[in-house]
Amino acid sequence: MENDGRIKVIPRRTPESAAMVESVKRAMTITAMLNRLTFNDTDEIRAVFSDLIGKKVDDGFVLIPPFYTTSGSDLAIGRNVFINQNCTIYDLGGVDIGDDVLIGPNVSIITSGHPLEPSQRHAAVVAKPIRIERNVWIGAGATIIGGVTVGENSVIGAAAVVTRDVPPNTLVGGNPARVIRSDLQV
């Protein structure tokens, strides 16, 4: 499924900007509680993470803290998702993670940034959605940038930087990520 091209622009010193800052403060408070938990606190991790995203995660959800996010409220998690330690998800633009997704350690999923023009960089935050479809594996240290859809059954190689859509059943790697194989079998 392709992203619909939604771009969210939040100018500085506006009510939208103030709301974003409040959302970040809320997320930082909740993630601080989450990050005090250990791998053995599975049920409590699920409860705190559910509070963070505003929706109950299923019993197959596993997260190894620490975990970082800008909001959590723009994050949707499917069933049976595994998120390894030290992951960062900046979800201002919206992040949709499908069922059976595996996310390796030190992964960054970043929907937001700033305008390229030097005179505009401090004027706004710009965010684009990220969609990670069912049964994707994201390798250690990978980075996925806003506006990207990662297709079903695909693999993002370790340390890859994904700046474009990844077709289903594809292995990508490198910086910027390029197709290595496009014949992954289901």
C-alpha positions as CSV (number, residue, x, y, z in Angstrom):
1,M,0.0,0.0,0.0
2,E,1.4,3.4,-1.0
3,N,1.6,6.3,1.3
4,D,-1.0,8.9,0.4
5,G,1.5,11.7,0.2
6,R,0.3,13.4,3.4
7,I,2.8,16.0,4.6
8,K,2.3,17.6,8.0
9,V,3.9,21.0,8.4
10,I,3.9,22.5,11.9
11,P,5.1,26.1,12.0
12,R,7.0,27.4,15.0
13,R,5.1,29.4,17.7
14,T,1.7,28.3,16.7
15,P,-1.0,26.4,18.7
16,E,-0.1,23.2,16.7
17,S,3.6,23.7,17.7
18,A,2.5,24.1,21.4
19,A,0.4,20.9,21.2
20,M,3.4,19.0,19.7
21,V,5.6,20.1,22.5
22,E,3.0,19.0,25.1
23,S,2.8,15.6,23.3
24,V,6.6,15.2,23.4
25,K,6.6,16.0,27.2
26,R,3.9,13.4,27.8
27,A,5.9,10.8,25.7
28,M,9.1,11.6,27.6
29,T,7.4,11.0,30.9
30,I,5.9,7.7,29.8
31,T,9.1,6.4,28.1
32,A,11.1,7.2,31.2
33,M,8.8,4.8,33.1
34,L,9.0,2.3,30.3
35,N,12.8,2.5,30.2
36,R,13.1,1.6,33.9
37,L,11.5,-1.8,33.2
38,T,13.5,-4.9,32.3
39,F,13.0,-7.6,29.8
40,N,11.3,-9.7,32.5
41,D,8.6,-7.1,33.0
42,T,6.7,-8.2,29.9
43,D,3.2,-7.5,31.0
44,E,4.1,-4.1,32.6
45,I,5.9,-3.2,29.4
46,R,2.8,-4.0,27.3
47,A,0.6,-1.9,29.7
48,V,2.9,1.1,29.7
49,F,3.4,0.9,25.9
50,S,-0.4,0.7,25.4
51,D,-0.7,3.9,27.5
52,L,1.9,5.5,25.4
53,I,0.2,4.8,22.1
54,G,-3.4,5.1,23.4
55,K,-4.3,1.6,22.2
56,K,-3.9,-1.8,23.8
57,V,-1.1,-3.9,22.2
58,D,-1.7,-7.7,21.9
59,D,-0.1,-10.4,24.1
60,G,2.4,-11.2,21.3
61,F,3.9,-7.7,21.5
62,V,7.5,-7.7,22.8
63,L,9.7,-4.7,23.5
64,I,13.1,-4.7,25.0
65,P,13.8,-1.2,26.6
66,P,15.1,1.3,26.2
67,F,12.7,2.8,23.7
68,Y,12.3,6.4,22.5
69,T,9.5,8.3,20.7
70,T,8.3,11.9,20.1
71,S,4.7,11.2,20.8
72,G,3.4,7.6,20.7
73,S,-0.1,8.8,19.8
74,D,0.7,8.7,16.1
75,L,2.0,5.1,16.3
76,A,-0.1,2.0,15.3
77,I,1.2,-1.4,16.2
78,G,0.0,-4.7,14.7
79,R,-0.1,-8.1,16.3
80,N,3.0,-10.1,17.2
81,V,5.5,-7.2,16.8
82,F,9.0,-7.4,18.3
83,I,11.0,-4.2,19.0
84,N,14.5,-4.8,20.2
85,Q,16.4,-2.5,22.5
86,N,17.4,1.2,21.9
87,C,14.9,1.9,19.1
88,T,13.7,5.4,18.3
89,I,10.4,6.0,16.5
90,Y,9.6,9.7,15.7
91,D,6.0,9.3,14.9
92,L,4.7,12.9,14.3
93,G,3.9,12.0,10.7
94,G,2.3,8.7,11.6
95,V,3.9,5.3,11.8
96,D,1.9,2.2,11.0
97,I,3.6,-1.1,11.8
98,G,1.9,-4.3,10.5
99,D,1.5,-7.7,12.0
100,D,4.6,-10.0,12.6
101,V,7.2,-7.2,12.2
102,L,10.7,-7.7,13.7
103,I,12.6,-4.6,14.5
104,G,16.3,-5.0,15.4
105,P,18.3,-3.1,17.9
106,N,19.3,0.6,17.4
107,V,16.7,1.1,14.6
108,S,15.5,4.6,13.9
109,I,12.1,5.2,12.2
110,I,11.9,9.0,11.6
111,T,8.9,10.7,10.1
112,S,9.9,14.3,10.9
113,G,12.6,16.8,10.0
114,H,13.1,20.4,8.9
115,P,12.9,22.3,5.6
116,L,16.0,22.1,3.5
117,E,16.3,25.8,2.9
118,P,18.7,27.3,5.5
119,S,16.4,30.3,6.0
120,Q,13.4,28.0,6.8
121,R,15.1,25.3,9.0
122,H,14.1,26.8,12.3
123,A,10.6,27.9,11.1
124,A,8.8,24.6,11.1
125,V,8.8,20.8,11.5
126,V,7.9,18.8,8.4
127,A,6.6,15.2,8.8
128,K,5.6,12.4,6.4
129,P,4.0,9.0,7.3
130,I,5.9,5.7,7.3
131,R,4.1,2.4,6.7
132,I,5.8,-1.0,7.5
133,E,3.7,-3.8,6.2
134,R,3.2,-7.3,7.5
135,N,6.1,-9.7,8.2
136,V,8.9,-7.2,7.6
137,W,12.3,-7.6,9.3
138,I,14.3,-4.4,10.0
139,G,18.0,-5.2,10.7
140,A,20.1,-3.7,13.4
141,G,20.9,0.0,13.1
142,A,18.7,0.6,10.0
143,T,17.1,4.1,9.5
144,I,13.8,4.6,7.7
145,I,12.9,8.2,6.6
146,G,9.5,9.7,6.4
147,G,7.3,9.1,3.3
148,V,8.4,5.5,2.9
149,T,6.4,2.3,2.7
150,V,8.2,-1.0,3.4
151,G,6.4,-3.8,1.5
152,E,5.2,-7.1,3.0
153,N,7.8,-9.8,3.7
154,S,10.7,-7.4,3.0
155,V,14.0,-7.3,4.8
156,I,15.9,-4.1,5.6
157,G,19.6,-4.9,5.9
158,A,21.6,-3.9,9.0
159,A,22.6,-0.2,8.9
160,A,20.6,0.5,5.7
161,V,19.2,4.0,5.2
162,V,15.8,3.7,3.6
163,T,14.8,6.8,1.7
164,R,12.4,5.3,-0.9
165,D,9.6,2.7,-0.9
166,V,10.7,-0.9,-0.6
167,P,8.6,-3.3,-2.8
168,P,7.2,-6.5,-1.2
169,N,9.4,-9.6,-0.9
170,T,12.6,-7.6,-1.3
171,L,15.9,-7.4,0.5
172,V,17.5,-3.9,0.6
173,G,20.7,-2.6,2.0
174,G,23.2,0.2,1.9
175,N,23.1,4.0,2.1
176,P,20.9,4.9,0.4
177,A,19.2,1.5,0.5
178,R,19.1,-0.3,-2.8
179,V,17.5,-3.6,-3.9
180,I,19.8,-6.6,-3.3
181,R,17.2,-9.3,-4.0
182,S,13.6,-9.1,-5.1
183,D,12.6,-12.8,-5.0
184,L,12.1,-13.5,-1.2
185,Q,9.8,-16.5,-0.9
186,V,6.9,-16.5,1.4
